[in-house]
Structure formats: C-alpha cells, structure tokens
C-alpha cells in the first residue's frame, strides 16, 4: 500500500478518495484545493457542510478528516 499520497481536488471524487485513504490507514495524505465551498459542493461531499459555504474547502475538510482519521497526517 502507498504510505504517502497526493490528492488534487476535494470535489466529489477527491472527497471519497481521501476518506478511503484514511480508512485504509494511509500514513500521510497531501491534499491540494484552492476553491471555496459553494452550495453545489455541499450536496456532493461527505466533508463539506452548508454552514461552511464561502469558506476554504481545504481548511474545513482537513478539520473533518483529522477528526475521523487522527492517525493520518
């Protein structure tokens, strides 16, 4: 298994990929996404919530991912 992974984008597919990497126990995941959360993103992602519209995708998603997968950096 891969120990260090780069995921570009936290859209529908990227969100699922980082979730699955966490479930697999991946040691570290580097996530890159410069977008802000929009209303259309919320319905397609497990990581994003309606209350966070207008905020950075990466900052909010990382908070959620760290809660779910504290063993992964």
Helices and strands as residue ranges (DSSP letters): E 4-8, H 12-23, E 28-32, H 39-42, G 50-52, H 57-68
